[in-house]
């Protein structure tokens, strides 16, 4: 008879960085279920009920979740805070181990299969809207076998991003919609829209890779990846500085 402790561990993967959030339930590296939230940045309302439905359908108590893989950003400030608060709470209460998965890597994982067969030197840019005529972007290069990051997440103007990465270049990410005119002037390949958004199932896949590499984070050290402070805080700081002057 197989002891329950000898079976693969239960894991929740959480994605709240984009407008449409999602949660995936896995056992070991196997994906058992995935569910999306409705659009509209309702993560604070829908995250807990969605998790509850997934766990109930599998007959799993929250206390049995041994891992939480969280999409770490960059992305929506509010959405990330919701997801990280949930992950920290589950870890603090039930001892779940935490792994932060970079959101740009989650997005580019959508097109892994499409890169198979491509020659080395292909560049891939993941772009999110950073407002103020900038994108939040990360850059990757395909060597014919693996994809490696060549440009860390940062806020950058589209033209500067394009000049730094070179060609051939594929682009993906929800920031494309906000900067279409700036991108259309350049010879780049836009990935199909259905691959632009991060998904919890990819968080699950990448999370295990990081977990095996020992990339576990204590709940009080778990923080989102921001490339800049929130706009409201930036305006507040500017007002405070003006007041002091």
C-alpha positions as CSV (number, residue, x, y, z in Angstrom):
1,X,0.0,0.0,0.0
2,X,1.3,3.4,-1.0
3,X,1.6,5.9,1.9
4,X,0.1,9.3,1.3
5,X,3.4,10.9,2.2
6,X,5.1,9.0,-0.6
7,X,2.8,10.5,-3.3
8,X,3.7,13.7,-5.2
9,X,3.2,16.9,-3.3
10,X,0.2,19.2,-3.8
11,X,0.9,22.6,-5.3
12,X,-1.1,25.7,-6.1
13,X,0.1,28.1,-8.9
14,X,-1.3,31.6,-8.8
15,X,-1.2,34.3,-11.5
16,X,-2.7,37.7,-10.6
17,X,-0.3,40.1,-12.5
18,X,-2.6,40.6,-15.5
19,X,-6.2,41.7,-16.1
20,X,-7.3,38.0,-16.3
21,X,-6.0,36.0,-13.3
22,X,-5.8,32.3,-13.0
23,X,-5.1,29.5,-10.5
24,X,-3.8,26.0,-11.2
25,X,-3.8,22.9,-9.0
26,X,-1.1,20.3,-9.5
27,X,0.2,17.2,-7.8
28,X,3.9,17.0,-8.4
29,X,4.5,18.3,-11.9
30,X,1.1,17.1,-13.2
31,X,-1.5,19.8,-13.9
32,X,-4.8,18.7,-12.5
33,X,-7.0,21.7,-13.0
34,X,-6.8,25.4,-14.0
35,X,-9.4,28.1,-13.7
36,X,-9.4,31.7,-14.8
37,X,-11.0,34.8,-13.1
38,X,-13.3,37.0,-15.2
39,X,-11.7,40.1,-16.7
40,X,-11.8,43.4,-14.9
41,X,-9.0,43.2,-12.2
42,X,-11.4,41.4,-9.7
43,X,-8.6,39.4,-8.2
44,X,-9.3,40.5,-4.7
45,X,-12.9,39.2,-5.0
46,X,-12.4,36.1,-7.1
47,X,-9.0,34.6,-6.0
48,X,-10.2,32.9,-2.7
49,X,-13.5,31.4,-4.2
50,X,-11.6,30.1,-7.2
51,X,-9.0,28.4,-5.0
52,X,-11.8,27.0,-2.8
53,X,-13.5,25.5,-5.8
54,X,-10.3,23.9,-7.1
55,X,-9.5,22.4,-3.7
56,X,-13.0,21.1,-3.1
57,X,-13.2,19.5,-6.5
58,X,-10.0,17.6,-5.7
59,X,-11.0,16.8,-2.1
60,X,-7.9,18.7,-0.8
61,X,-7.8,20.7,2.4
62,X,-5.7,23.9,2.3
63,X,-3.4,22.5,5.0
64,X,-2.2,19.9,2.5
65,X,-0.9,22.4,0.0
66,X,2.9,22.0,0.3
67,X,3.9,24.4,-2.4
68,X,2.7,27.8,-3.7
69,X,4.2,29.1,-6.9
70,X,3.3,32.7,-7.5
71,X,3.7,34.8,-10.6
72,X,6.0,37.5,-9.3
73,X,5.5,40.4,-11.7
74,X,6.0,42.9,-13.1
75,X,2.4,43.6,-13.7
76,X,-0.6,45.1,-12.0
77,X,0.4,46.5,-8.7
78,X,-3.0,45.7,-7.1
79,X,-3.2,42.2,-8.6
80,X,0.3,41.3,-7.5
81,X,-0.5,42.5,-3.9
82,X,-3.6,40.3,-3.8
83,X,-1.7,37.2,-5.0
84,X,1.3,37.8,-2.7
85,X,-0.9,38.4,0.3
86,X,-2.6,35.1,-0.3
87,X,0.6,33.2,-0.8
88,X,2.2,34.6,2.3
89,X,-0.9,33.8,4.4
90,X,-1.0,30.2,3.2
91,X,2.7,29.8,4.0
92,X,2.4,31.4,7.4
93,X,-0.6,29.4,8.4
94,X,0.1,26.0,6.8
95,X,3.8,26.0,6.1
96,X,3.5,25.9,2.3
97,X,6.9,26.5,0.6
98,X,6.9,29.5,-1.7
99,X,8.5,30.0,-5.1
100,X,8.4,33.4,-7.0
101,X,8.2,32.9,-10.8
102,X,9.1,35.9,-13.0
103,X,6.0,36.9,-15.0
104,X,7.9,37.7,-18.2
105,X,9.2,34.1,-18.2
106,X,5.7,32.8,-17.6
107,X,4.5,34.7,-20.8
108,X,7.4,33.6,-23.0
109,X,6.8,30.0,-21.9
110,X,3.5,30.1,-24.0
111,X,5.6,30.0,-27.2
112,X,8.3,27.4,-26.3
113,X,6.8,25.0,-28.8
114,X,6.8,27.6,-31.6
115,X,10.5,28.2,-31.1
116,X,11.4,24.6,-31.6
117,X,12.9,24.3,-35.0
118,X,14.0,28.0,-35.1
119,X,17.6,28.7,-35.7
120,X,19.9,30.3,-33.0
121,X,19.9,34.0,-32.7
122,X,16.1,34.5,-32.5
123,X,15.3,37.3,-30.0
124,X,12.0,37.4,-28.0
125,X,10.7,40.5,-26.2
126,X,7.9,40.4,-23.6
127,X,6.3,43.8,-23.3
128,X,3.8,45.1,-20.7
129,X,2.4,48.6,-20.5
130,X,4.4,50.8,-18.1
131,X,2.5,54.0,-18.9
132,X,4.3,57.3,-19.7
133,X,5.1,56.1,-23.2
134,X,7.2,53.2,-21.9
135,X,6.9,49.4,-21.8
136,X,8.0,47.1,-19.0
137,X,10.0,44.6,-20.9
138,X,12.4,41.6,-20.7
139,X,14.4,40.2,-23.6
140,X,15.4,36.6,-24.4
141,X,17.5,34.8,-27.0
142,X,16.9,31.4,-28.4
143,X,20.1,29.4,-29.1
144,X,18.4,26.6,-31.0
145,X,17.9,24.5,-27.9
146,X,17.2,26.8,-24.9
147,X,16.0,30.3,-24.2
148,X,18.2,32.6,-22.1
149,X,17.4,36.0,-20.7
150,X,19.5,38.8,-22.2
151,X,17.7,41.8,-20.9
152,X,16.4,42.0,-17.4
153,X,12.9,43.4,-16.6
154,X,12.9,47.2,-16.9
155,X,10.9,50.2,-17.9
156,X,12.0,51.3,-21.3
157,X,10.8,53.2,-24.4
158,X,9.7,50.9,-27.2
159,X,12.3,52.3,-29.7
160,X,15.1,51.8,-27.2
161,X,14.0,48.2,-26.6
162,X,13.9,47.4,-30.3
163,X,17.4,48.9,-30.9
164,X,18.9,47.0,-28.0
165,X,17.6,43.6,-28.9
166,X,18.3,43.5,-32.7
167,X,16.7,41.1,-35.2
168,X,15.1,38.7,-35.9
169,X,12.7,39.6,-33.1
170,X,9.4,38.2,-31.9
171,X,7.2,40.2,-29.6
172,X,4.6,39.1,-27.1
173,X,2.7,40.5,-24.1
174,X,-0.3,42.6,-23.4
175,X,1.7,45.8,-23.8
176,X,1.6,45.4,-27.6
177,X,-2.0,46.8,-27.6
178,X,-0.8,50.0,-25.9
179,X,2.2,50.7,-28.2
180,X,1.0,49.3,-31.5
181,X,1.9,52.4,-33.5
182,X,5.4,52.5,-32.1
183,X,6.0,48.8,-33.0
184,X,4.4,48.7,-36.4
185,X,7.2,50.9,-37.8
186,X,9.8,48.1,-37.2
187,X,10.4,44.7,-38.7
188,X,9.2,42.5,-35.9
189,X,7.0,39.5,-35.7
190,X,4.0,39.8,-33.3
191,X,3.1,36.6,-31.6
192,X,-0.6,35.6,-31.8
193,X,-2.7,37.4,-29.2
194,X,-3.8,34.2,-27.4
195,X,-0.2,33.8,-26.2
196,X,0.2,37.3,-24.7
197,X,-1.2,36.6,-21.3
198,X,0.5,34.8,-18.4
199,X,-1.2,31.6,-17.2
200,X,-1.1,29.7,-13.9
201,X,-0.4,26.4,-15.7
202,X,2.9,27.9,-17.0
203,X,3.6,29.2,-13.5
204,X,3.3,25.6,-12.3
205,X,5.7,24.3,-14.9
206,X,8.4,27.0,-14.3
207,X,7.8,26.9,-10.6
208,X,9.0,23.3,-10.4
209,X,12.2,24.1,-12.3
210,X,13.0,26.9,-9.7
211,X,12.0,24.7,-6.8
212,X,14.4,22.0,-7.9
213,X,17.1,24.6,-8.0
214,X,16.4,25.6,-4.4
215,X,14.7,28.9,-5.2
216,X,12.4,28.8,-2.1
217,X,11.5,32.1,-0.5
218,X,10.5,32.6,3.2
219,X,7.0,34.2,3.4
220,X,8.3,37.3,5.1
221,X,10.9,37.8,2.2
222,X,8.4,37.3,-0.6
223,X,8.0,40.5,-2.5
224,X,6.7,41.3,-6.1
225,X,9.0,42.4,-8.9
226,X,8.3,46.1,-9.6
227,X,10.3,48.0,-12.2
228,X,9.1,51.3,-10.7
229,X,7.0,52.5,-7.8
230,X,3.2,52.9,-8.3
231,X,2.2,56.1,-10.2
232,X,0.1,57.3,-7.2
233,X,3.1,56.9,-4.9
234,X,5.4,58.7,-7.4
235,X,3.0,61.6,-7.6
236,X,2.7,61.7,-3.8
237,X,6.5,61.8,-3.5
238,X,6.7,64.6,-6.1
239,X,4.1,66.6,-4.2
240,X,6.0,66.1,-0.9
241,X,9.2,67.2,-2.5
242,X,7.6,70.3,-4.0
243,X,6.1,71.1,-0.6
244,X,9.5,70.8,1.1
245,X,11.1,73.1,-1.5
